[in-house]
Amino acid sequence: MNSKTKKAYLLNAVAVFLVYIVFLTLIRFKVLSNYFGGVIILTCIMMIMALSLNIVAGFLGEMALGHAAFMAIGAYLSGFTSIAIMNAFPTAPALLVLIFSSLVGGVAAGIAGIAIGTPSLRLRGDYLGIVTIGFGEIVRIFFINFDPLGGAQGLKGIPRLTNLSYAYWITVLVVFLIFTLGVSKYGRAIMSIREDEIASEASGIPTTRVKVMAFTISSFFAGIGGSLYAHYQGYIDPDKFQFMFSIEMFVIVVLGGLGSLTGSILSAIVLTVLPELLRGFAQYRLLIYSLALVIMMIFRPQGMLGRTEFSLYHLIYVLTNKREPYKKGSIDGGKSS
Amino acid sequence: MSAILQAKDVTMRFGGLTAVENFNLSINSDELVGLIGPNGAGKTTIFNVLTGVYKPSEGEILLEDTLINGLMPHEVVALGMSRTFQNIRLFKDLTTIQNVEIAYNNDIHYQLPHALFRTKKYWEEEEKAYEECKKLLDIFDMGDYEMTKAKNLPYGQQRKLEIARALASKPKVLLLDEPAAGMNPKETSELMETIHFIRKKFNLAILLIEHDMKMVMGICERLIVLDYGKTIAAGTPEDIRKNPDVIRAYLGE
């Protein structure tokens, strides 16, 4: 690790911490309402969802339209786990329960990812899209009809463990992990498949294994996102995880820029906060939202950030020295929310 | 001198079409062999069979006494044979150095947790990989382009980058599919020098498909001539030049 990287890390850590402090104080002193605190939590969850989808849609370049299903699996299994834990040990510390049940949800979603990815990743493009849509519907209808987990009424009584701090820091951790994945040899292998699968195989990349790995990691993090969601809402409505929800996540990723992590973060913020801010213009809300998407696609079809990453270190360096500083790696992180 | 790559009676059929018939090949560990023939003769099919893209209908392929037919292409690469493509297949949206690093992946020894949590091992291995790949680019005079996206490189550089990428997986046998296609005479002669150089430097056996006769005759020690999937001649460039079958295949009766 050279000094430049260290400085960039430190800078990002400080920025992440500052943003956290700012939001916490604003809510403590009632400048922002508790309702807005909830919007921030939802934004964090959507960020996790968009980032995890970006592994498959952006890095691997595949059209996966069933991301809500993995979220549902994570939500249900983690919710079930924490209900069980809370019944057995009512005094268990909230954070530990949240982390443990999130891991359970994530692993379950990851296993589902292997099960779905192994056969269906032989398909490409729209064909894979259709398989994943089908999978998403199967999962939703399964949970609607599976009475031990609440059936059509949904799973109730999940302890509401997700608060602003937990959601924020778990999101930061997920951002960090997905970013480090992107700049490792695994990230390069995944991206090489997006660029040219035949050449990737001819360069010694075991493409099938790498694809399934990417799909699994993506669904693991989707499971974590689902867990946070379940513990924020306190109950799970199976109808939440409809096809349109998957599309919503896909829109976030495309709008932010396929393959750009900071782009996903930015667009998760915009697309979660914008509809909330527009609540005042109730009947024009969807109109403005859709119009924003159409305008975006006309003038910037590659997404807000395209495939580039926003880097705080880079920004500050350019502002102070007016020269290009960063040479190595195409993805470099600038996390802030 | 023992043969590093051998093909014994390899036949490749697609349905009723026999693309390659009873193809035999034996390359020594430091030889440069050319594979020529008119369009559609089956040269690229042979490359695809050798590298595991197709499984041969009959016959066997041995790489250093290991039977490799039926293996996946990435397994063949791991055993020490890599290739370039006739129509350039680079990772276009990735940088030059990343293109090389991807092929170097098998020599980077860390596991997923190391990468995710950025352990010391991750930094050491990444640093080593970067140094090695940079060295490889410098051999091709492309060190200055390390951060350029592959799609933005000039054509000749793209060809060179593909060779550099093929070399990054440390092959013992290198298969070059028309490396001089689309190059002007000056670029071609530069390429010939590069091929000579990498042969000495990396101690490689090279199998080369090429249409540029001046280049083929200039650098190959042996030639194999294909026509309609059949081997019609094999021997030194001088023999091939005089061979009546070859003249007929190229010029007609």
Interface residues (C-beta under 8 A of the other chain):
Chain A: M1 L177 T180 L181 S184 K185 Y186 G187 R188 A189 M191 S192 E195 D196 I198 A199 S200 E201 A202 S203 G204 I205 P206 T207 R307 K327 K328 S330
Chain B: T51 V53 M72 P73 H74 V77 A78 S82 R83 F85 R89 L90 F91 K92 D93 L94 T95 Q98 E101 I102 A103 N105 N106 I108 Y110 L112 A115 L116 F117 R118 Y122 W123 E126 A129 Y130 E146 M147 R165 A166 A168 S169
